[in-house]
Amino acid sequence: MTGARGLGLLLVLLLPVVSASIPSTVVRLNKAALSYVSEIGKAPLQRALQVTVPHFLDQSGEVLQPTRIQILNVHVLHFHLKFIAGFGIHLSAAANLTFKIFCVPEPLELTLPVELLADVRVAKSSIGTPVVSISTCFPLLGHSSNFDDSNSTSHALLALVQKHIKAVLSNKLCLSIASLVQGINVHLGTLIGLNPVGPESQIRYTMINEPTITSDYISFDIHAILFLLGKPIILPKDVTPFVLPHHVGTKGTMATVGLSQNLFDSALLLLQKAGALNLDITGELRSDDNPLNTSALGRLIPEVARQFPEPMPVVLKVRLGATPMAFLHPKNATLQLQPFVEVLAVVSNSAFHSLFSLDVVVNMSLQFSMSKVKLQGSTSVLGDIQLTVTSSNVGLVDEDQVHTLMGTVFEKPLLDHLNAAALLGIGIALPNVINLLYVTPEIFVYEGYVVISGGLFYQR
């Protein structure tokens, strides 16, 4: 299974199918990914080539003499992968296989050069998972250079043993490669399931059609579905199919992952439905840096002072009514929130008195970062917070004075909440497989989509 995971990097960014037809994510593996797989795949390939060779039966004498044969060492000299446009991947490898022949009077060694050529088809299975299969396989067996001409008996035996080994390897080597590839499929099958996003939410990525394969890359159209309490998040509008342009990201990188506007819209709708962006901002009776009490508020609004001659704590209940909106423009990502804020006086442990309420518009810059396999975000406020008084139980409320108060007590708690909680600080997992990490990622913002471009590291 370890070997399968090593070679499985060719397809590690895929997750299983949920009913969907429009991609919201595109994953593209480039030539550099094949080079990386070739390098780390040498060890599992060497293990796969350590086949068992049955005893050689020497029929030259009157009695059959079984001779035990054991592979001492497999050394892969080179392992190369390249894309076959419209089909899959071509594999070529060269190795030296060293055998120990347990014959009398003393054991002998024999080294055979082997070249393997195979074509691997990459497709989508009937259940929607990626599947790889050997289409053709050719083992090319060379001749041993271990013969000792001074010993005619050894020479004759080695010639017979070599013929025996070649007959065995002609069948077993390709079977071993096929088994290794099958192990990749088993490993990819373990990707079926939901990746947690929050305590009650998950994401599942879906391969929705056959991969696109050129001589330079293999590309997968993937649909992301977010779930809240087991129910899928469905955008209340028709989504636009996402096509990742060819020349985006960093040239020569291993992987290029494109995330469409639709994915961000779904994530923000999930935030709204989960109530993850709602918060209560509380004040204290005696606080110099948090004037959320009726005494401080009464200096701005006389009716508050009249209704509450004794100081009471004040709470801002921030609730997100409208769905947050992300805007993706070249080199610029912004987020707009439109929370409804109710200002309440705490008159007892369980009773609140509504003072006034506000419609608020907050525009924010949105910065992206990567941590292992997660895309994370952080925000900062752009410009002034816009607010409108929608109702009041304390008479006329001066919006300019309230604006100053909101900048003092509202902005920082909101930013702390956004950047440390929900999807922004925790992050959302990109298509991945166990033990695979994104390394040295660069993040680019384009019109209507985001691209993560970087390397891959398989952590054994």
ZAMARGU-4260 file (C-alpha; in steps of 0.2 Angstrom, whole numbers, plus 5000, padded with zeros to 4 digits):
<rodrens>
0) 5000/5000/5000 | 5015/5012/5003 | 5020/5010/4985 | 5003/5013/4979 | 5002/5029/4989
5) 5019/5034/4981 | 5013/5032/4964 | 4996/5038/4968 | 5002/5056/4968 | 4997/5056/4950
10) 4979/5057/4955 | 4979/5063/4974 | 4969/5078/4971 | 4953/5069/4968 | 4938/5065/4979
15) 4923/5054/4975 | 4907/5058/4966 | 4891/5067/4972 | 4878/5070/4960 | 4884/5086/4951
20) 4887/5092/4933 | 4896/5109/4934 | 4914/5110/4940 | 4918/5123/4954 | 4936/5118/4955
25) 4949/5113/4942 | 4964/5103/4947 | 4979/5102/4935 | 4994/5091/4938 | 5009/5097/4927
30) 5025/5088/4921 | 5034/5093/4936 | 5022/5082/4946 | 5026/5067/4936 | 5045/5071/4939
35) 5042/5071/4958 | 5032/5055/4957 | 5045/5047/4947 | 5058/5051/4960 | 5049/5046/4975
40) 5041/5031/4966 | 5058/5022/4963 | 5057/5014/4981 | 5039/5006/4979 | 5044/5001/4961
45) 5059/4992/4967 | 5048/4983/4980 | 5036/4978/4967 | 5049/4971/4956 | 5055/4959/4970
50) 5045/4945/4963 | 5046/4927/4969 | 5055/4915/4957 | 5051/4896/4959 | 5065/4883/4960
55) 5074/4879/4945 | 5073/4860/4941 | 5090/4854/4933 | 5085/4840/4921 | 5103/4837/4915
60) 5106/4822/4927 | 5097/4806/4930 | 5089/4814/4946 | 5079/4831/4945 | 5089/4843/4956
65) 5079/4858/4962 | 5089/4874/4964 | 5083/4888/4975 | 5083/4906/4967 | 5082/4922/4977
70) 5082/4940/4972 | 5095/4948/4982 | 5093/4966/4976 | 5083/4977/4964 | 5091/4993/4959
75) 5080/5005/4948 | 5092/5014/4937 | 5079/5026/4930 | 5060/5029/4931 | 5051/5040/4919
80) 5033/5045/4917 | 5025/5056/4903 | 5008/5061/4898 | 4999/5052/4883 | 4987/5065/4876
85) 4969/5059/4877 | 4974/5043/4886 | 4984/5043/4902 | 5003/5040/4906 | 5017/5031/4899
90) 5029/5023/4911 | 5047/5018/4907 | 5059/5011/4919 | 5076/5002/4919 | 5082/4991/4933
95) 5096/4978/4937 | 5089/4962/4946 | 5102/4952/4956 | 5098/4934/4960 | 5107/4922/4971
100) 5108/4904/4964 | 5109/4891/4978 | 5119/4878/4969 | 5132/4866/4974 | 5147/4867/4978
105) 5144/4886/4981 | 5131/4899/4977 | 5132/4909/4962 | 5125/4927/4958 | 5117/4933/4942
110) 5112/4950/4937 | 5099/4953/4924 | 5095/4971/4916 | 5077/4974/4914 | 5068/4988/4905
115) 5049/4990/4908 | 5037/4999/4896 | 5019/5002/4901 | 5004/5013/4896 | 4993/5017/4910
120) 4975/5023/4906 | 4967/5036/4918 | 4948/5037/4918 | 4933/5040/4929 | 4925/5024/4936
125) 4907/5020/4936 | 4905/5027/4954 | 4914/5043/4950 | 4931/5039/4958 | 4947/5041/4947
130) 4954/5024/4941 | 4970/5019/4933 | 4973/5003/4923 | 4987/4995/4914 | 4983/4995/4895
135) 4999/4988/4888 | 5015/4981/4897 | 5032/4975/4889 | 5046/4968/4900 | 5062/4969/4890
140) 5075/4957/4897 | 5094/4958/4894 | 5108/4946/4896 | 5118/4943/4912 | 5136/4948/4912
145) 5141/4937/4927 | 5147/4922/4917 | 5164/4915/4922 | 5171/4907/4906 | 5184/4898/4916
150) 5171/4887/4924 | 5161/4878/4911 | 5149/4870/4923 | 5144/4886/4931 | 5142/4894/4914
155) 5131/4880/4908 | 5120/4881/4924 | 5119/4900/4924 | 5113/4899/4906 | 5099/4887/4910
160) 5095/4897/4926 | 5094/4913/4916 | 5082/4906/4904 | 5071/4900/4918 | 5072/4917/4926
165) 5067/4926/4910 | 5052/4914/4907 | 5046/4918/4925 | 5049/4937/4924 | 5041/4939/4907
170) 5024/4935/4916 | 5027/4941/4934 | 5034/4958/4931 | 5019/4965/4922 | 5008/4957/4935
175) 5018/4966/4948 | 5015/4982/4940 | 4997/4979/4937 | 4996/4975/4956 | 5004/4991/4960
180) 4992/5001/4950 | 4978/4991/4957 | 4984/4997/4974 | 4983/5015/4968 | 4965/5012/4965
185) 4962/5005/4982 | 4970/5020/4990 | 4960/5032/4979 | 4944/5023/4985 | 4948/5028/5003
190) 4945/5046/4998 | 4927/5043/4998 | 4919/5053/5012 | 4916/5070/5019 | 4930/5082/5025
195) 4926/5092/5040 | 4924/5110/5039 | 4917/5115/5056 | 4908/5106/5070 | 4892/5103/5059
200) 4898/5106/5041 | 4908/5096/5029 | 4914/5097/5011 | 4915/5084/4998 | 4924/5085/4981
205) 4917/5076/4966 | 4926/5071/4950 | 4912/5074/4937 | 4919/5068/4920 | 4933/5060/4911
210) 4950/5069/4914 | 4957/5080/4901 | 4975/5074/4896 | 4987/5083/4885 | 5006/5081/4883
215) 5009/5094/4896 | 4996/5091/4910 | 4981/5081/4916 | 4966/5091/4922 | 4951/5086/4932
220) 4935/5095/4933 | 4929/5094/4951 | 4913/5099/4960 | 4913/5105/4978 | 4898/5102/4988
225) 4897/5109/5006 | 4885/5101/5019 | 4877/5108/5034 | 4869/5096/5046 | 4870/5083/5032
230) 4861/5094/5020 | 4869/5101/5004 | 4871/5120/5002 | 4863/5124/4986 | 4866/5142/4978
235) 4849/5151/4975 | 4854/5155/4957 | 4861/5146/4941 | 4879/5144/4943 | 4891/5147/4928
240) 4903/5133/4922 | 4921/5136/4927 | 4935/5134/4915 | 4952/5136/4921 | 4963/5146/4908
245) 4979/5137/4902 | 4992/5150/4907 | 4988/5155/4925 | 4998/5152/4941 | 5017/5149/4941
250) 5026/5141/4926 | 5034/5125/4929 | 5024/5121/4945 | 5018/5104/4950 | 5000/5108/4953
255) 4988/5121/4949 | 4971/5122/4958 | 4958/5134/4952 | 4943/5139/4964 | 4928/5147/4956
260) 4917/5161/4962 | 4904/5148/4965 | 4914/5139/4978 | 4916/5155/4988 | 4898/5159/4986
265) 4894/5142/4993 | 4906/5144/5008 | 4898/5161/5012 | 4881/5154/5011 | 4886/5140/5023
270) 4893/5153/5035 | 4876/5162/5035 | 4865/5147/5037 | 4876/5140/5051 | 4876/5156/5060
275) 4894/5156/5061 | 4896/5175/5058 | 4883/5180/5072 | 4891/5186/5088 | 4886/5196/5104
280) 4897/5210/5109 | 4896/5213/5127 | 4901/5228/5138 | 4905/5231/5157 | 4899/5243/5169
285) 4916/5250/5172 | 4927/5250/5157 | 4937/5264/5150 | 4940/5255/5133 | 4923/5248/5130
290) 4909/5261/5133 | 4895/5248/5131 | 4885/5253/5146 | 4870/5264/5148 | 4880/5277/5157
295) 4892/5280/5142 | 4878/5278/5129 | 4867/5290/5139 | 4880/5304/5136 | 4876/5302/5117
300) 4858/5299/5118 | 4849/5308/5133 | 4834/5296/5132 | 4845/5282/5137 | 4851/5291/5152
305) 4833/5296/5157 | 4827/5277/5156 | 4842/5270/5165 | 4848/5282/5179 | 4858/5267/5186
310) 4871/5260/5174 | 4867/5244/5165 | 4878/5233/5153 | 4874/5235/5135 | 4875/5221/5122
315) 4877/5222/5103 | 4868/5207/5095 | 4875/5205/5078 | 4865/5194/5066 | 4869/5191/5048
320) 4853/5193/5038 | 4859/5195/5020 | 4871/5182/5013 | 4889/5189/5013 | 4897/5192/4996
325) 4914/5190/4990 | 4921/5199/4975 | 4936/5193/4965 | 4945/5205/4954 | 4963/5204/4947
330) 4975/5205/4962 | 4960/5210/4973 | 4948/5201/4984 | 4935/5209/4995 | 4921/5204/5006
335) 4905/5213/5010 | 4894/5209/5026 | 4877/5217/5029 | 4873/5213/5047 | 4858/5218/5057
340) 4864/5225/5074 | 4852/5226/5089 | 4858/5237/5104 | 4851/5230/5120 | 4852/5235/5138
345) 4854/5221/5150 | 4841/5224/5164 | 4843/5207/5173 | 4852/5190/5170 | 4838/5185/5158
350) 4830/5201/5152 | 4835/5213/5139 | 4828/5230/5134 | 4829/5235/5116 | 4837/5252/5114
355) 4838/5254/5095 | 4844/5244/5080 | 4855/5246/5065 | 4857/5240/5047 | 4876/5240/5044
360) 4887/5238/5029 | 4905/5233/5031 | 4917/5231/5016 | 4933/5221/5019 | 4949/5216/5010
365) 4951/5198/5010 | 4968/5190/5010 | 4972/5172/5007 | 4985/5160/5014 | 4988/5141/5014
370) 4992/5130/5028 | 4996/5112/5023 | 4980/5107/5013 | 4969/5122/5019 | 4965/5138/5011
375) 4963/5151/5025 | 4958/5169/5025 | 4960/5185/5035 | 4951/5202/5034 | 4953/5220/5037
380) 4940/5234/5036 | 4940/5245/5020 | 4935/5263/5022 | 4921/5268/5034 | 4907/5256/5041
385) 4890/5262/5034 | 4875/5261/5046 | 4857/5266/5046 | 4846/5267/5061 | 4831/5256/5057
390) 4821/5257/5074 | 4823/5266/5091 | 4815/5265/5108 | 4825/5280/5114 | 4820/5294/5103
395) 4831/5302/5090 | 4848/5293/5087 | 4862/5303/5080 | 4870/5292/5067 | 4886/5301/5067
400) 4888/5298/5086 | 4883/5280/5084 | 4896/5278/5070 | 4910/5284/5082 | 4904/5271/5095
405) 4903/5257/5082 | 4921/5261/5076 | 4926/5259/5094 | 4917/5244/5100 | 4911/5235/5085
410) 4925/5234/5072 | 4939/5224/5082 | 4927/5211/5089 | 4920/5208/5072 | 4937/5206/5064
415) 4943/5195/5078 | 4928/5184/5076 | 4930/5183/5057 | 4949/5179/5057 | 4949/5167/5071
420) 4932/5157/5068 | 4921/5150/5055 | 4929/5146/5038 | 4941/5161/5037 | 4953/5157/5051
425) 4950/5138/5052 | 4951/5136/5034 | 4943/5125/5021 | 4952/5109/5015 | 4957/5109/4996
430) 4956/5093/4986 | 4969/5082/4995 | 4973/5064/5000 | 4980/5058/5017 | 4999/5063/5019
435) 4999/5075/5004 | 5004/5093/5008 | 5004/5108/4997 | 5021/5116/4998 | 5028/5134/4993
440) 5010/5138/4987 | 5007/5155/4978 | 4990/5162/4978 | 4983/5172/4963 | 4967/5182/4962
445) 4959/5183/4945 | 4943/5190/4939 | 4930/5178/4946 | 4942/5164/4953 | 4957/5161/4963
450) 4972/5150/4959 | 4984/5141/4970 | 5000/5136/4962 | 5014/5126/4970 | 5022/5110/4974
455) 5017/5094/4982 | 5025/5085/4996 | 5020/5067/5001 | 5023/5064/5019 | 5027/5046/5022
</rodrens>
